[in-house]
């Protein structure tokens, strides 16, 4: 099956480490929010070739594997620059993100893309049990999930 469909766009799943939600620049608090990629031939290829408007589910790899967010890849800053240069400049403009990532996982500290958060999921229970996820209210259970999916932007 093709990853694109006329009028629908392109979609993927981006795998990230468990520390991703703990770095403000890599969350909706980022100005702009950022996604990092491995400094490898594949990392360079994917980071450079993901088109503007591409949407990804962001999947946390540990400690519990789950979907954490939905994001869209966007332009930022000086749009005459390459997408990787835009991401690099955005990362340099945010306090300590490059130094912190170099200390934690140096292979993920040099390739950056600007993103926009479309939605985020804050807990595992929300991931599985919220009615908007398509699952019915379990028999005998009332209101166990509260507000699950947070829309960040329309």
C-alpha positions as CSV (number, residue, x, y, z in Angstrom):
1,X,0.0,0.0,0.0
2,X,1.3,3.4,-0.9
3,X,2.2,5.8,1.9
4,X,0.4,8.6,0.1
5,X,-3.1,9.0,-1.2
6,X,-4.5,11.9,-3.3
7,X,-6.0,14.5,-1.0
8,X,-5.0,12.7,2.2
9,X,-1.2,13.2,2.4
10,X,1.7,11.2,3.7
11,X,1.8,9.5,7.2
12,X,4.4,7.6,9.2
13,X,5.4,6.5,12.7
14,X,8.4,8.2,14.3
15,X,10.2,6.2,17.0
16,X,11.7,8.2,19.8
17,X,13.4,7.4,23.1
18,X,11.7,7.6,26.5
19,X,13.4,10.9,27.3
20,X,11.8,12.8,24.4
21,X,8.8,14.2,26.5
22,X,11.2,15.5,29.1
23,X,12.9,18.1,26.8
24,X,10.7,21.2,26.4
25,X,12.1,21.9,22.9
26,X,10.9,18.4,21.8
27,X,7.4,19.0,23.1
28,X,4.6,21.5,22.3
29,X,6.5,23.9,24.6
30,X,9.3,24.3,22.0
31,X,9.4,27.5,20.1
32,X,9.2,25.9,17.6
33,X,8.9,22.3,18.6
34,X,11.6,20.1,17.2
35,X,12.1,16.5,16.2
36,X,15.7,15.0,16.2
37,X,17.1,12.3,13.9
38,X,20.1,10.1,14.1
39,X,23.4,11.3,12.7
40,X,23.7,8.5,10.1
41,X,23.2,8.1,6.4
42,X,19.6,6.9,6.9
43,X,19.0,9.7,9.5
44,X,20.2,12.4,7.0
45,X,18.1,10.9,4.2
46,X,14.9,10.8,6.2
47,X,15.3,14.1,7.9
48,X,16.1,15.9,4.6
49,X,13.3,14.2,2.6
50,X,10.3,14.3,4.9
51,X,8.0,16.8,3.1
52,X,6.4,19.8,4.6
53,X,2.9,18.8,5.9
54,X,3.9,15.1,6.5
55,X,2.2,13.8,9.6
56,X,3.6,11.2,12.0
57,X,2.5,9.4,15.1
58,X,5.3,9.6,17.7
59,X,5.9,6.3,19.4
60,X,7.8,6.1,22.7
61,X,10.1,3.1,22.7
62,X,10.4,2.8,26.6
63,X,9.7,2.3,29.4
64,X,6.3,1.4,28.1
65,X,5.9,1.4,24.4
66,X,3.0,3.6,23.3
67,X,1.9,6.4,21.0
68,X,2.7,9.7,22.6
69,X,1.7,12.4,20.1
70,X,0.8,13.3,16.5
71,X,3.0,15.8,14.8
72,X,3.3,17.6,11.4
73,X,6.6,18.6,9.9
74,X,6.6,22.4,9.1
75,X,8.8,25.2,7.9
76,X,10.3,27.6,10.5
77,X,12.5,30.6,10.6
78,X,14.2,31.7,7.3
79,X,12.2,29.6,4.8
80,X,14.8,30.3,2.1
81,X,17.1,27.8,4.0
82,X,17.0,24.0,3.7
83,X,14.7,22.2,6.1
84,X,17.7,20.8,8.0
85,X,19.3,24.3,8.3
86,X,16.0,25.7,9.5
87,X,15.9,22.9,12.1
88,X,19.5,23.5,13.2
89,X,18.9,27.2,13.6
90,X,15.7,26.5,15.6
91,X,17.6,24.1,17.9
92,X,20.5,26.6,18.4
93,X,17.9,29.2,19.4
94,X,16.5,27.1,22.2
95,X,18.2,26.9,25.6
96,X,20.6,24.0,26.0
97,X,18.8,21.4,23.8
98,X,21.9,20.7,21.7
99,X,24.2,20.4,24.7
100,X,21.7,18.3,26.7
101,X,21.2,16.0,23.7
102,X,25.0,15.7,23.1
103,X,25.4,14.6,26.8
104,X,22.6,12.1,26.7
105,X,22.7,10.7,23.1
106,X,25.3,12.4,20.9
107,X,24.2,10.6,17.8
108,X,20.8,12.5,18.0
109,X,22.2,16.0,18.6
110,X,22.9,17.3,15.1
111,X,19.9,16.7,12.9
112,X,16.7,18.6,13.7
113,X,13.4,19.3,11.9
114,X,10.7,21.8,13.0
115,X,7.3,20.2,13.8
116,X,3.9,21.3,15.0
117,X,2.1,19.1,17.6
118,X,-1.4,18.1,16.5
119,X,-2.3,16.1,19.6
120,X,-0.6,14.5,22.6
121,X,-1.6,11.7,24.9
122,X,-0.5,12.0,28.5
123,X,-1.0,8.6,30.0
124,X,-1.2,4.9,29.0
125,X,-4.8,4.6,30.2
126,X,-5.7,7.4,27.9
127,X,-4.0,5.7,25.0
128,X,-6.2,2.6,25.2
129,X,-9.5,3.5,26.9
130,X,-10.7,6.9,25.7
131,X,-14.0,6.7,23.7
132,X,-12.5,8.9,21.0
133,X,-10.0,6.2,20.3
134,X,-12.8,4.0,19.1
135,X,-13.2,1.8,22.1
136,X,-16.6,1.5,23.9
137,X,-17.0,2.3,27.6
138,X,-16.2,-1.1,29.4
139,X,-19.3,-2.5,31.1
140,X,-19.7,-1.4,34.7
141,X,-17.0,1.3,34.4
142,X,-17.9,5.0,34.6
143,X,-15.7,7.8,33.5
144,X,-12.3,6.2,34.2
145,X,-10.4,8.0,31.5
146,X,-11.2,11.8,31.8
147,X,-9.8,14.0,29.1
148,X,-7.5,11.9,27.0
149,X,-6.3,13.4,23.8
150,X,-5.2,17.0,23.9
151,X,-5.6,18.9,20.7
152,X,-2.9,21.5,20.5
153,X,-3.7,23.2,17.2
154,X,-6.6,23.0,14.8
